[in-house]
Amino acid sequence: MIVGKQKPLPEIREMIADYGNILILGCGTCATVCFAGGEREVDILASSLGIAAKLEGKERVTTKHTVKRQCEWEFLDEIEEKVKQADAVLSLGCGVGVQAIAERFPEIPVLPGLDTLFMGMPVEEGVWVERCVGCGNCILNQTGGICPIARCPKGLINGPCGGYRDGKCEVDPTRDCAWVLIYERLKKMGRLDMLHTSQPLKDYSKMGHPRSITR
């Protein structure tokens, strides 16, 4: 899933300062799961912005809505009338959602209420960690299902650096060394032989932008 966090309230207030009628749009998938942009967060943000406007003596109308997914136009069709009545859309979805709304409704400003962080997974309640960078050339079959690109700060693909200590990362001693994890996983699988094969230099051209795929 895509993980994001809500922008600081002062930054959001600055973004919407020129607009009197705001549609605050939540996303029912990733942004909801990571507690950044679901119905609850939409309600809280709308309330906070309303209080701030009153304290400043400003007139501002906010409309609240949450779609199933902001990144697909078919789910955006339902908000067409709400968009027509708004001066701007404040999206609590990821960067893809913001751009999808902007493409679907090119006549209205679409403002990002979240900062998109990474693709990750929950490891415990309320904690998400990065697991994939979308490099376009997956080698998880050779690294025990642990991605060295996402989980090693140096992106090393042929073993650890010389700086790890006691299984911990040199760059961030609070993190486990990705290559120690890979070694232990392959050992449990009885596949340490996978480490005997060197990986070629990473072809980062496959991460070139923009990317698309046709099925």
N, C-alpha and C positions, 0 to 999 in steps of 0.2 A: 504494500500500500504506500501511497504518497503521504509523507508526514510534513505537517506545517505548524506554525504557531501564529497566533494573532498578533498583529502589529500593536505597538504601544498606543494607548488611547490618544495621547497628544498628537501623534503622527496621523492617526485616522481623522481626528478633528480638523487638522490642517488640510488634509486632502479634500474634505467635504465642505470646507468653509464657503465656497462660492455657490453652493447648491442648496436650494430650499426644500426640495422634495426628493428624498433618498429612498430607493428600494434596497433594503438590506437582504441579500440573497445567500442563504445557506446551502450546503451540499450534504446530501444524505448518505454519502459513502465514506471516503477516506477522511474528510474533514470532520465528520461526525465521530468516527471511531477514535481519532486522536484528540477529541475534545477541543477542537479549534474552531469549527464552523458549522455545527449542527443546529437544530432548532433551539436548544438551550442557550447556546452561545449567541445566536441571533437575538433572542429575547433580552439577554443580559446587555449586549452591546447597544441595542435600541434604547433600553432604559437608561444606560449611561450617557448616551448621546443626547437623549431628551433632557436629562437633568442638567447637563453641561450647557445646552442651548438656553434653558430657562435662566440659569445663573448669569449668562451673558446677555440676557434680554433679547435673544434672537428668535425669529419665527422659523420653525423647521418641522416638516412633516416627514415621518418615517413609515414606510410600509415594510412588513416582514413576510418573508416567504422562504421555504426550503424546497428545493427540487431533489429528485432522486440522485441525479448526477449532473453536474454542471458541464462536464466535458463532452456531452452528446447533445446535438441539436434537438433530437426528438423530445428530450426532457425539458428543453428550453421553450418549446412552443407554448407551453401552458402559462408562461409569464408574459406573453406578448402584450396583453392589455395593460398589465401592471407597468411594464417598461414604458409604454407610450405615455403613461401618466406621471412618470418620474423625470427628474432633471439629471439624475445619475444613478448608476447601479453600484452599490458597494458589495463586492463579492467576498464571501467567506469561503472560497474554494481555493484550490491550488492554482498555480500559474497557468496550467492548461485550461482550467475552468474559466479564468478571467479572459483568456484569449478566445475561447469558444463563444462566450457571451458577446465579446466585442465583434467577432465575425458575424454572428447571427443578427446582432442589432448594431450595425455600424454607425447609426445616427446618434447614439447616446454614449456619453463617457462611462467607462467601466473602471472602477477603482479597486485595487487589490487590498483587501483587509487582512490578508495573511501573508506571511513570508514562507515560501515553500522551501523545505529543508533537504529532504532526501527520500529515497525509497527504502522502507524498512519494515520491521515487524515488532510486535510487543513482546518483551521478555518478562515483564511482570506488569501488574496493574498500574497504568499511568506512565509506563516507561517504554519508549520505542528506541530501537537502535538501527543504524544503517546496515543494510545487507547487500545492496546492489547499486552499481553506478550506471547500469545500462551500457556497458562497454561495447556491445555488439559482437563479442567473440567469447562465449562462455566456456570456461575450462573446469567447471565444478565437478565434472566426472573424473578429473585427474587430481583434484585437491580435497577429496573426501567430503564434497558438498559444502566446503567453506571457502568463501571468495577472498583471495588475497588482495585483490584490487580495492574492494570496499573496506576490508577489515585491517589491512596493513597501511598505516599512514604514509609509508614510502612506496606502496604499490608494488612490492617485490614479488616476483613470480617464480623465483627459483631458490626459495629458502630464505631463512631469516638473515637480518643484518648481524653485525658483530656486537651490537650494543644491547641486545636483550639480556635481561637478568632475571633469574628465578622464574622464567616463564612469562615475564612481563615486558611490555613494549618500552623501547628506549625513548620514544617520543612522548608517550603518555604512560607512566608507570602504573596508572590505575587500570590500564587495559591489559588483557591477556595478549601475548604475542600471537598473531594470526598463524604463523608457521609452526609454533608449538602446538596449537590447536589442530592444525592440519596433520601434523605428525601423529599426535595421539589418536585422532580419528582413523587415519589409515592403519595404524597399529591395531586398533580394535577390529578393523575389517580384515586384517591379515593381508593388507595390500601395500606394505611399505615399499614394494618393488616399484610403485608408481613414482617414487621420488628419484628413481635412477634415470628417469628421462627428463632431460632439460627442456624447458619451454623456450620457444623462439621469442625474440623481442616482440613486445606487444604491438600489434598493428592498431595504433590509435586513429588511423584514418577511418576505421569503422565507427568511430564516435563523431565523425564529421557532421556538421549541421548545415541546413536542416535535414532530418531523416524522415523517411516515410516507408510504408510497406503496403503492398497491394496483394490481396489474396484472391 
